[in-house]
Amino acid sequence: MTIFEPLVRGLARIGIALAAAALLVSLALIAWSVVMRYLLNQPIAWVDELVGYLLVVSVMLAAADALQEGEHIAVDIVSERLAPRGRRVILLIGFVAVAISALLLVVEGWDMVAFSRMVNLLSNGYLAVPMWIPQLAVPVGAALLLLASIVGFAAAWRDKKGPSGEPHKPAGIE
């Protein structure tokens, strides 16, 4: 796992960087669209569609980094009342749940992409982009999330620490 962990960390960092870039592009597109629509009275119809696709890309590519940084959702009212051993068990169960969910997203996302390619599905909006292109973010992001959950589980099992090397605790637990 010692070689695997930095590799997954690096991939998650690339994912978060691409997610941030997608959000910045979305911000620029929305600002441009507002100027064009309200100041120049020339609306750009395809911006909303593209920003929607970029939002999916951002969420899917950022999920692995959020998991590795302990920024995922935890039920604080339950987890804060547990002893350290209970917190660790909940953490391990959480990593398993994330891994199962991510695996389902990889499989179903890949089927979605394959189907869209097979029938040559195009978006209904102004871009008329092949739908498999924006849909590809789902299985790719889910694969990153699956890897991050495996690394997180292994680290919590082995060292009682998260992938970052610091004691891993569910969000909201001090």
C-alpha positions as CSV (number, residue, x, y, z in Angstrom):
1,M,0.0,0.0,0.0
2,T,2.9,2.4,0.5
3,I,3.4,2.9,-3.3
4,F,-0.4,2.9,-3.9
5,E,-1.3,5.6,-1.4
6,P,0.9,8.4,-3.0
7,L,-0.3,7.4,-6.4
8,V,-4.0,7.7,-5.4
9,R,-3.2,11.0,-3.5
10,G,-1.6,12.4,-6.7
11,L,-4.6,11.3,-8.8
12,A,-7.0,12.9,-6.3
13,R,-4.9,16.1,-6.4
14,I,-5.1,16.1,-10.2
15,G,-8.9,15.5,-9.9
16,I,-9.4,18.4,-7.5
17,A,-7.2,20.7,-9.8
18,L,-9.4,19.8,-12.8
19,A,-12.5,20.3,-10.8
20,A,-11.3,23.8,-9.7
21,A,-10.5,24.6,-13.3
22,A,-13.9,23.5,-14.4
23,L,-15.5,25.8,-11.8
24,L,-13.4,28.7,-12.8
25,V,-14.3,28.2,-16.5
26,S,-18.0,28.0,-15.4
27,L,-17.6,31.2,-13.5
28,A,-16.1,32.9,-16.5
29,L,-18.8,31.5,-18.8
30,I,-21.6,32.7,-16.5
31,A,-20.1,36.2,-16.2
32,W,-19.7,36.4,-20.0
33,S,-23.2,35.2,-20.5
34,V,-24.7,37.7,-18.1
35,V,-22.8,40.6,-19.8
36,M,-23.9,39.4,-23.2
37,R,-27.5,38.9,-22.2
38,Y,-28.1,42.0,-20.0
39,L,-25.7,44.6,-21.3
40,L,-25.5,43.7,-25.0
41,N,-28.9,42.0,-25.4
42,Q,-27.3,39.1,-27.2
43,P,-27.9,36.0,-25.0
44,I,-25.6,33.0,-25.4
45,A,-27.9,30.0,-25.4
46,W,-25.3,27.2,-25.0
47,V,-23.6,28.5,-21.8
48,D,-26.2,27.0,-19.4
49,E,-25.8,23.6,-21.0
50,L,-22.0,23.6,-20.8
51,V,-22.0,24.9,-17.2
52,G,-24.3,22.0,-16.3
53,Y,-21.8,19.5,-17.7
54,L,-18.9,21.3,-16.0
55,L,-20.7,21.0,-12.7
56,V,-21.0,17.2,-13.1
57,V,-17.3,17.1,-13.9
58,S,-16.4,19.2,-10.9
59,V,-18.4,17.1,-8.4
60,M,-17.2,13.8,-9.7
61,L,-13.5,14.8,-9.9
62,A,-13.5,16.4,-6.5
63,A,-15.1,13.6,-4.6
64,A,-12.0,11.5,-4.1
65,D,-10.0,14.5,-2.6
66,A,-12.9,15.4,-0.3
67,L,-13.0,11.8,1.0
68,Q,-9.2,11.8,1.5
69,E,-9.3,15.1,3.4
70,G,-12.1,13.9,5.7
71,E,-14.6,16.4,4.2
72,H,-17.3,13.8,3.6
73,I,-20.6,13.8,5.4
74,A,-20.8,12.3,8.9
75,V,-23.7,12.2,11.3
76,D,-22.1,14.3,14.0
77,I,-24.8,13.7,16.6
78,V,-24.0,10.0,16.5
79,S,-20.3,10.0,15.8
80,E,-19.3,12.6,18.4
81,R,-20.8,10.5,21.2
82,L,-18.8,7.4,20.3
83,A,-15.6,6.2,21.9
84,P,-12.5,6.2,19.7
85,R,-13.0,2.6,18.9
86,G,-16.6,3.2,17.9
87,R,-15.5,6.1,15.7
88,R,-13.0,3.9,14.0
89,V,-15.6,1.2,13.3
90,I,-18.0,3.9,11.9
91,L,-15.1,5.2,9.8
92,L,-14.3,1.7,8.4
93,I,-18.0,1.1,7.6
94,G,-18.2,4.5,5.9
95,F,-15.2,3.6,3.7
96,V,-16.9,0.3,2.8
97,A,-20.2,2.1,1.9
98,V,-18.3,4.7,-0.2
99,A,-16.4,1.9,-2.0
100,I,-19.6,0.0,-2.8
101,S,-21.3,3.2,-4.0
102,A,-18.3,4.2,-6.1
103,L,-18.1,0.7,-7.6
104,L,-21.8,0.9,-8.6
105,L,-21.2,4.3,-10.1
106,V,-18.2,3.0,-12.1
107,V,-20.2,0.0,-13.5
108,E,-23.4,1.9,-14.2
109,G,-21.5,5.0,-15.4
110,W,-19.5,2.9,-17.9
111,D,-22.7,1.3,-19.1
112,M,-24.2,4.7,-19.6
113,V,-21.2,5.9,-21.6
114,A,-21.2,2.7,-23.7
115,F,-24.9,3.0,-24.4
116,S,-24.6,6.7,-25.4
117,R,-21.8,5.9,-27.7
118,M,-23.6,2.9,-29.2
119,V,-26.7,4.9,-30.1
120,N,-24.8,8.1,-30.9
121,L,-26.8,10.1,-28.4
122,L,-26.4,13.8,-28.7
123,S,-27.4,16.5,-26.1
124,N,-30.7,18.1,-26.7
125,G,-29.3,21.6,-26.2
126,Y,-27.5,24.0,-28.4
127,L,-24.2,22.2,-28.2
128,A,-25.3,18.9,-29.7
129,V,-22.3,17.3,-28.1
130,P,-22.0,13.5,-28.0
131,M,-23.4,12.7,-24.5
132,W,-20.7,10.1,-23.8
133,I,-18.2,12.9,-23.4
134,P,-19.7,14.7,-20.4
135,Q,-21.0,11.3,-19.0
136,L,-17.4,10.0,-18.9
137,A,-16.9,12.1,-15.8
138,V,-19.1,9.8,-13.8
139,P,-17.1,6.5,-14.1
140,V,-13.8,8.3,-14.0
141,G,-14.6,10.3,-10.9
142,A,-16.2,7.2,-9.3
143,A,-13.0,5.2,-10.1
144,L,-11.0,7.8,-8.3
145,L,-13.4,7.7,-5.4
146,L,-13.2,3.9,-5.2
147,L,-9.4,4.1,-5.1
148,A,-9.5,6.8,-2.4
149,S,-11.9,4.7,-0.3
150,I,-9.7,1.6,-0.6
151,V,-6.7,3.7,0.5
152,G,-8.7,5.3,3.3
153,F,-9.9,1.9,4.6
154,A,-6.4,0.4,4.5
155,A,-4.9,3.4,6.3
156,A,-7.7,3.4,9.0
157,W,-7.4,-0.4,9.4
158,R,-3.6,-0.4,9.6
159,D,-2.5,2.8,11.3
160,K,-5.8,4.1,12.6
161,K,-4.9,7.1,10.5
162,G,-6.3,8.6,7.3
163,P,-4.5,8.8,4.0
164,S,-3.1,12.2,4.7
165,G,-1.0,10.7,7.6
166,E,-3.0,12.5,10.3
167,P,-5.4,10.8,12.6
168,H,-8.5,10.3,10.5
169,K,-11.8,11.2,12.0
170,P,-15.3,11.7,10.6
171,A,-16.1,15.3,9.8
172,G,-17.3,17.3,12.8
173,I,-15.4,15.2,15.4
174,E,-12.8,17.1,17.4
